Amino acid sequence: MAEKDRGFVGVFDSGVGGLTVLGCLVAELPHERFVFFGDSAHAPYGDKPPEEVLALSRRIAASLVNEGAKALVIACNTATSVAAQALRTEYPTIPVIGVEPALKPATLAPQHRRILVMATAATLRLGKFQRLEDRWGADSEVIEVPCVGLADLIEKGDPASPAIHELLERYLGPWCGKVDSVVLGCTHYPLVREQIREVMGDVPLFDGGEGTARETRRRLEAAGLLASSAQVGSVELRSSIDTPDELALYQRIFELAQR
């Protein structure tokens, strides 16, 4: 087996939301081995202080790297904002790829006068998003909507629940018909695309999963770590709540994320 085929791509998130990114990664990189870890025991990260998110991210990253990860994908906007730079410093020999709200493609779309960004309060508050907005939001009015509690509800595994619709109506309803696009600034949010459309109507939705997958391919190629076409790709799902019911939920959400 070639050296580049020995390792796996480690992917982690605060819970099930990162499975939307994993779905994009598998589609973009079908020959890679993926190990996904969802930290559902500590979800959501968006409500935690940065130092706690950093400690949790470091613990997960260390476990994956020690097990043989050849690259790390941080499939969480909050963890990316808090921990990506630290992990790149601590693991300089492997690619560390994060996600970010898809504000850039939203600002490059034909209609981009008013862009609503729904995200966790932590993602919107931290410097990474503010730098992103400064760079790409100059020609748009960026409306920040912190969706407190939404990721937590999605984590329960029922994207069609009335409670989620009620929360989306509260946060997004006042903006229906008043924005050109919506940026899904948390990896959990693509799991409730249909509910968001029910509230917002036929407005373009942007999320960062596909961009993260393309960047992962680019980084693996640049490092000579892209799996050969002879390798059979695989996915292993893990959770910090290590029970059969929880892993069955992960499998169900992952299948939903691949549709």
N, C-alpha and C positions, 0 to 999 in steps of 0.2 A: 504494500500500500504506500502510495506517495505521501510524503510528509504533510502536504497541504490537505490530504484527505483524512489525516489522523484526528485532527481537532474538530471541534464543533463550534457553532456560533451560539453563544449564550445570550439570551434575551430575557429582560426582567422588567417587571412593572409592580405597582402597588396591588394589583389584583387582575381581574379579568379584562380590563380595558386594553392592555397590551396585546391581547390576542388579535385585535384588529390590525395591529402592526405586523404581528407574526403571519397573518394571512397574506399580507402584501409581500413579506419576505419570502414566503414559500413560493408564491407565484413568480417572483422575480428570480429566485435562486433555487430551482427545483432539485438540484443535486447536492445541496448542503444538508448537513445534519444540524438540527436545531434542538436546543434544550431551553425550554421556557420555564421561568420561575415567577409565579405570582404571589406577592406577599399579602395575601388576603387577611392574614391574622392581624396585620397592622394597617389595613386600608381604612380610609383613603389617605394618601400622602398629602393631598392639597390642604388639609386642615392642620397639619403638624408643623412645628417650628423647624426652620432649615437645618439646625444642628441634628435633630432627630432623623430627618430625611437623609442627611449625609451619612450618619452612622448606619442606618439600615441599608443604604445603597452600598456602602463599603463592605458590609458583612456579606451581602449577596454576591457582589463582584468577586470578593476573595474566594468564596466557595466555588464559583464557576471557573475561575482561572486556575485554582488548585486542581480542579477536576480535569482540566485540559481544554478550556475554551481558547480558540484561536482569535476570537473577536468578541466584543461585547456590544449589544444594542440596548440602550436604555429606552424602553418603550413606554416612557412616562414623561410628560412635559414638566411636571414639578421636579422629579428626580434629575432630569436633564439640566434644568436651570440651576439646581443646587449642587449636583455632584459630578457633572460631566468633566469639568476642568480638573477637579481633584483626581478622578479616576484616570484621566489621560496622563497626569503627572506620575501617578503611582504605577501605571502599567504602560510604560512608553514603548514597549516592543510589540504591542498588539493594537489593532484598530479599536477605538471606542467611539461609537456612533450614537448620537442622541436624536430626539425628535424635537420639533418646535411647531408652534401654531403656524398654519399655512397662510400667513399674511402676505408673503411675497406673491404667490400665484394669484391670490385674491386681488392684489393691487395691480397686477398685470392683465387682469381680465378686462374686456371691453367696457363693462359697466363697473365702476369702482369708486363712485363718489362717496357712498356711505357703506362702510363695512362693519358688521357686528361681529365681535369676537367673544364667543362664550368659552369660558375656561374656569379653572379653579381660582380662588382668590390668591393663592400663593403664586401661581403662574403669572397672573397679571401684575402682581406686586413686585416680583423679582426683576433684577436688572436685565436679564437676558431678553425678556419680552419688551422692555422699554427700549433697549437698543434696536431690536427688530422693528419696532414701531417708528423709531427715529429714522431708520434707514429706508424703510419701504412705505411708510404711511404719510409722507409729506403731501402727496396729491390726493389724499382721501381723508374723510372724517372717520376715524376709528372709534367705534362705540364699544367700550369694554363692559361686559356683563358677567360678573362673578356668579357662577351657578352653584351656590353653596348647597351641599347635600345631594346634588344630582348623581355624582359618581358613586356615592354611598348606596343610593337606591338601585342604580344599575348593577352594582356588585351583588345584589341579592338574586340576580339571575332571571328576572322577569321584565324584559324590555318593554312589554306591552301593558304594564300595570297602570291602572288609573292614577296612582300616586305620582308616577313619572310624568304622565300627561298634565296633571294638575300643576306640578312644579314648572314644567316647560311653559305652560300657559301663563304662569305668574311672571317668569323671567323674560320670556320672549314675546308673549302676546302683545304688549304695548308697542312693539316694533314691527308688527306685521304690516306689510305694504309700505314700509318707510325706509328699507335698506336694500342695497343692490346685491348683497351676498352675506353669507354667514360662515365664519371660520370656526370649525370644531376644534377648540384648543385643548382638548383632553382626549386621550386615546379611548376612554370609555364612550365618548359621545357618538361615534359612528354606529354603535350598537342600537341607537335610538333614532336613526336617520328618519324613519317613517313617521315617528311621533313628532319630530322637529318639523317635518314638512306639513303635517296636519295643522300645526300651529302657525307656521310661517308662510305656507303656500309654496308655489313653484319658484323658489329662489335658489340660486346656485349654492351648494355646500362645499366647502374646502376642508380637507384634513391632510395631515402630514405623513400618513402611512406610506403612500407610494413614493414620495420623495425620499423618505428614510430608507426604503428598500433599494432605490436606485443608488443612493449614496453608499449603502453597505456594499453593493456590488462593485462600485468604483473603488472603494477602499480595499476590498479583498483583492481585486485585480492588481492594484498598485503595489500591494504587499506580496504578491505572488502566492496568495492563500486561497484563491478561488478553487472550489472543488472541481475535479475533473468530471467530464460527462459520463465516465464509466461508473461513478459512484451513485448509488441509490440513495436518494434523499430520505430523511426521516424526521419525525417530530416527537419529542418527549415533553409531556406537560407535567409540571410540578407545582405544588402550592405549599405555603407555610401552614395551611390547614390541611394536613395530610390524612384525609378521610376518603373512603370510596365515593360518598355523595358529593364531596367538593370536587374531586377529580372528574366525576361524571358531569358536573356543571361546567367545568373547564372545557371538556370535550364538546359539550353541546354548544357553548358559546363560540368555540373555535370553528365549529362547522357552520354556525351562523355567520361568522366573520368572513368565511371564504365564499359566500354566495355572491 
